[in-house]
Every structure is written in structure tokens, then in C-alpha cells.
Amino acid sequence: MDPCRNLILEQVEVLLMKEPGRKSLYDLLKVTSPNLEESSLDDSILRAKSYKKLKLRIHPDKHNNDSRATNIFQNLNSFYNTCVSTILNDRKLGSQQRGKKEFQKCPSKTSTSGPLEFDVRDKWSFLHLRLKNCEAKYIPQQVAYQCMNARGAIAHCRKTQCSYKIKESCSVHNVEEVFHKNGGSRNFEDIDDIKHELMTKGPVVSTSFLLSKTFMNKCEKSFWFDKSLIGKEYPLLIIGWKMTSFGEVWLVQPLTRNGSSEIQRVAFGQFGIDDHCIAPLSTFENTPWQAGPYFDISFPGTTEWHTWTGIKIGIRSNELENLGKVLGEDLMMMPRAKKKFVIRSKTKHAHSRAGYLKTLERQTDEFPWRIEITFLDD
């Protein structure tokens, strides 16, 4: 017998008296699926899975065929169907309204700050944004990871060895869910906010761009966009902007079945490109972006560490023991062996460099050992 049966029945009974819609359906399904994301309502498979779980918990057979349970169970299906119909109609209406914007003869959006043009690849030349082929169903996830990996490289101050990758078994299906699973996301109020984010923290993602037939007909290089997504929102990585004779345009990099495209241009305010832009909240400075083995130290506070050819530091005896475990051999032999390892900041794991032990010396002060590490180009 379900010990929570009466509580669940009571909750469902109260919720069935509410106006059918997205919010009421979300509250209803969370009764038996407390970890359900609100965005899962847009996924027919996840939505149906949560609904099935709810039905099983309140089925009359689970409640000794109690008349109250029978009545609630009978009313549940019609309430659920009405909620789903409302969600689908709202989504269709939203797409139609965004499509109408294409034909409105209104001035393009403009900004009041920033240079005439900017490209994250110019400021952070080590960024590698190109990817291999990507199936249409994975584009939202991959764009999110592309943004996160780029920001990880910015935190690491160089090209990374490690990266976030798509897992086919993952239940996360859109950009916002990926960001929330990895520390949350931030929405941008206007174009100036988007520009500031690009210049200071890196790429952002447009989740509102509508890949319409009108756009595909106008775009000279429409072949870079996945045609199977025409009429749907198409997440795009925004990497900068540029002033043209026709006004300001965003520099974007679409993902397709053939992988990353050439950089494309979409005018400010067109096709919903900047209606909803987001970026991860995390700086990814506590994420390791380089494969070990790691030797953690108190890294210098200067921001120029990534340009150095090496480093000399004093360490305590216990830290020397840790270094020995990392290298796995006689430390006195290591300067000759030049065995590669990764020196990493204790507080910001993104700050790391590969190198080898050049010298090991005894000294008489607070730190009884002095080591010199030569950094390798990685």
C-alpha cells in the first residue's frame, strides 16, 4: 500500500480544479515527478513519461478501488489533454507572431555603445569554434556546449584539451537546460548587454532565432542551415557583430549536419535573433580543461601566468610528497627524465600549464624545497 496515497490524491484533486494550462499541468506532473524541468513540457516523450507515472500512482487499483480515487482518475485524462492542447496552441501562436515580424517594415534595432565591430576570435585568438557534423536533434545541446567550451578556453587562457560533449543518453534537450545543469544561465535585456557580454566574457547563444522560409530565400548561403528545422527556433552561437552599409549585423555560426558553418550574418532585430539571448552564469574557472596528472599549488595572482616560459616556487615537504606521487618516480631523477605533468591552481582549476621538473633544490626558509618547472607549449 502506498503510504502517501491520500496526500497524492488530495494534491491532484486540488490541482484538477485549476484552469487547464501550462502552469497547472507543470504543478500536476511535479506531484509524482518532483525533479521535472518546466521545459520538459515541450518534449512529448518526457511529458508522456511523467503523466504515465502520475496515472500509475493514482490508479484506483492502487487505492483499493476507492470511489474518490476512481473519480479523480476519470477526470485526469480530460484535464491533461486540455492542458496539452493549450500548450501546443500557445506555441503555434508564438511562432506565427514571430513570423509576422519578418514582414513588418520597422527600423532595425541599434545599440548605443561598443566599437563598430567585434569578434571574439580576434580578442581570444586561441578559440576553436568549428565542430564536426551534428544531427538536427542535437543542435541545441551542441550549441550550448560550444558556448561553454569557448568560455572554458577563455578561463584557461589557451586552447583546451578537455571539453563538454554530447551524451546521447542525456535527457537534456535545449540550451537553457544545459546551462542550468551546469550552474545556471543569464538572460540579456538589450543589445548593449549582449555586446558587453561578448566583449568581456565570450560567445552568447540566441535561442529565439526563427529559421523561416523567408530567411532561407534571402540568405545567400542558406545551405549552411539545416533545412529540416525550417519553421522552428534554431539556436545560434553569436560571436560578435559588424557595421555594414545596411546597418549592424550579428556574426553567428550555425551548426548543421555538416558541422560548423562559415560565419554568417543576421541583422539586428531580424527573425527574432536578439529577442532571447542567454549565456552560462559559470566562469568555468573551477573546471579542469587540461588532462592530468595534476600537481596543485597556490598559483600566482597575476593574469600573465599563461605567457610565462616557466615558474620557480617554494614548496613544503608534504607538497613535495604529492609531487612524487604525481610523477610516480624518484624525484631526483625527474629533471633528467623531463616527465610531463600539469601544474594547476588550487583555487582555480582552469588555470593550469603542462610542464616538466627542471630543478629540485633544498633551501632553508619557510619552504624547505625549491622547484623550477619549465612550461611546455600545449
QUICOR-V780025 format. One record per run of one state. SS is the DSSP state (H for helix, E for strand, L for the rest). FROM is the first residue (numbers start at 1). TO is the last residue. If there is no record, write none. Layout:
ss: (SS:SS)
from: (FROM:FROM)
to: (TO:TO)
This chain:
ss: (L:H:L:H:L:H:L:H:L:H:L:H:L:E:H:L:H:L:H:L:E:L:H:L:E:L:E:L:H:L:H:L:H:L:E:L:E:L:E:L:E:L:E:L:E:L:E:L:E:L:H:L:E:L:H:L:H:L:E:L:E:L:E:L)
from: (1:5:16:22:30:38:43:44:59:60:64:67:104:117:120:124:136:157:175:182:185:188:191:201:204:207:210:212:213:219:222:225:227:230:232:234:236:245:247:254:255:257:259:261:264:268:277:281:294:298:305:308:310:316:317:328:331:338:341:346:352:363:369:376)
to: (4:15:21:29:37:42:43:58:59:63:66:103:116:119:123:135:156:174:181:184:187:190:200:203:206:209:211:212:218:221:224:226:229:231:233:235:244:246:253:254:256:258:260:263:267:276:280:293:297:304:307:309:315:316:327:330:337:340:345:351:362:368:375:378)
